[in-house]
């Protein structure tokens, strides 16, 4: 009875379900249409509607698969992965879900998310066992990931079972191929050989695997065994030129090339000795002995005059040897015997081009490309061949003929532009590339855009490109892709302001596209341009993950530029997404400590990092250094010293660190109970150089001048040229000239430094002012400079600039005076800004201290603001 009722319900619900599915498919169609037109926001909304309308997990898988593909198509791989990842909460064994899991696993592998990829492949193996082909492919991918993750034994066991049990020969062969590769990588060469020899002798992969084993043995220096395996390969496949080449390389390493040649000469006298002669000809060519090689080909062709492939090999060898007449004769004969032999006709065309016979070259190139002006692909192939041999005029003619024949005026604009570049007509090239950005050109707009950018970077062509762009961007109805390409080209030409202005025309949904440009600018342009583009991208629509990643990148750029307040603001956005929370917390802790001088804030951030799920070993290692830096700033020198000693590896077996502060949860990262291995010998504030520099400062703060001098000297000798070595040299100079370990001024000076480290700027300035007021005190000039630096740290630019100028005026004979004027000028130029004050200060520096290093920098700055130094 219940069964009948359920059937009735299904019958009644059928039209409803069909209607719901129809609505979902309509939404997917709308999403695709809007994505194609560049309406990212509309496409995302349509996908969201489709997911809401989906009635089954299979329908949800279909929508998510298409959503991920769309995001991936516009370069948003992180967003695509988010869509694909939802496959893990779906159930079933339908085709769409299988596709979605495969997409997830493949993209996760590409993005380095191996754990996620393994989870997806394991799901395919588990749920799609009824489809041995799909499950088998997943088994192979899963095994490769296991091997990469150090689980070679498990991967080998998995693949051996697959090879043994698979009912599909192709899967078994692919599995064996992967198995042999993993065994080779694991150094199990003997097992790899056994696996290959277990394969059918005529199996298509057997020869390739034998070659791989031979190469692995060569890498290990086992030349005798390598030769044995390669000879086995040649017995199975006598004409395999890769195996023959590797055997020749083995002979070179062993110094037995002469013996190999003698062996082949003897074999050539035996019946069926042609294989030996072919290998002999190759060896002569590899040695650069062209005449003996051609002699061997003469002998081979005497007995095989109608073999087109042999004639081609001989013709190519003659061409490479510069014997163009003989090359033309042999290749012409190959073409006579086999008129459509593509390799023969193409190489003969090249020979004719080198001989200057353009007409014959054109005829051969047309034949090799199968040229038909009605078929754009053949015209493209022919034009490429012509341009490769500097026949650019002929290439242009071919493209024009194809356009006239097909009636498509923008056809092959990219290729035409490349040909015009070959003719150095940059105006025509620019016209073609701009045409290539229009619909109907048949070109990849991204490829055309890259070519336009490359042309814009050229010193001569750049002005021509930007002049054309200035007119083009005023045209109505430019698409988003065209606007993006124009902005990129302006940036490439060095007109950053204009490029950014053009990119602001992009719609709200263009955020990912702008971010892509910003990333490129970060490596190819100035950091200011990259930062401006990241800001523009953040003003557009982005996924939470993209927004967090962009904010983190922008924070780093702002911090590098000295704007730590802006960096802090962007870090607050970055830390809201778990993927980037740990990165943001580490940078925030460092920023608060070193720039804001907020030690409690830095400690609190490190406590949050200790419980952050995304924190890995690198984050904890950096946190360990920051904890030691916090202790140093707080004046807890015993604890800080113990931490630095451990971090640089001078106390690897013990750790004397303080307990966490009241209220801290769990262990401090990298400290109690967690040994952090020594880091690199140079670098920033997480390196052995920094640790040893800090230990020297601790000795100095304690009044141990001899111990400090010893440690500073170690830094200068071990890390010569590093920033910490330079700072150590400055401290050594200060100690030599100004410090004797006695006097209230010295005590007050170090007390002021400590107060500044803790962020107690008022106390620091008070102490420093008293020292600077005593003109007879050796530390007076240092105190004046440090007082000005504190104002700079606090962001009080006008007072800081004035304080630096005052320090230079009060202590004109100080070695610090030129640097004080230079810093003041930079503040005037970059922070206030006051170009006239900057010029005035720089000119004073150049006039008063003309031979100083600061004066050299000043002259460069004067040149950039229009004054000849």
Secondary structure, 3 states (H helix, E strand, C coil): CHHHHHHHHHHHHHHHHHHHHHHHHHHHHHHHHHHHCCCHHHHHHHHHHHHHHCCCHHHHHHHHHHHHHHHHHCCCHHHHHHHHHHHHHCCCCCHHHHHHHHHHHHHHHHCCCHHHHHHHHHHHHHHCCCCHHHHHHHHHHHHHHHHHCCCHHHHHHHHHHHHHHCCCHHHHHHHHHHHHHHHHHCCCHHHHHHHHHCCCCCCCCHHHHHHHHHHHHHHCCCHHHHHHHHHHHHHHCCCCHHHHHHHHHHHHHHCCHHHHHHHHHHHHCCCCCHHHHHHHHHHHHHCCCHHHHHHHHHHHHHHCCCCHHHHHHHHHHHHHCCCHHHHHHHHHHHHHHCCCCHHHHHHHHHHHHHHCCHHHHHHHHHHHHCCCCCCHHHHHHHHHHHHHCCCHHHHHHHHHHHHHHHCCCCCCHHHHHHHHHHCCCHHHHHHHHHHHCCCCCCCCHHHHHHHHHHHHHCCCHHHHHHHHHHHHCCCCCCCHHHHHHHHHHHHHCCCHHHHHHHHCCCCHHHHHHHHHHHHHHHHHCCHHHHHHHHHHHHCCCCCHHHHHHHHHHHHHHHHHCCCHHHHHHHHHHHCCCHHHHHHHHHHHHHHHHHHHCCHHHHHHHHHHHHCCCCCCHHHHHHHHHHHHHHHHHCCCHHHHHHHHHHHCCCCCCCCCCCCCCCCCCCCCCCCCCCCCCCCCCCCCCCCHHHHHHHHHHHHHHCCCHHHHHHHHHHHHHHCCCCHHHHHHHHHHHHHHHHCCCCCHHHHHHHHHHHHHHCCCHHHHHHHHHHHHHCCCCCCHHHHHHHHHHHHHHCCCHHHHHHHHHHHHHHCCCCCCHHHHHHHHHHHHHHHHCCHHHHHHHHHHHHHHCCCCHHHHHHHHHHHHCCCCC
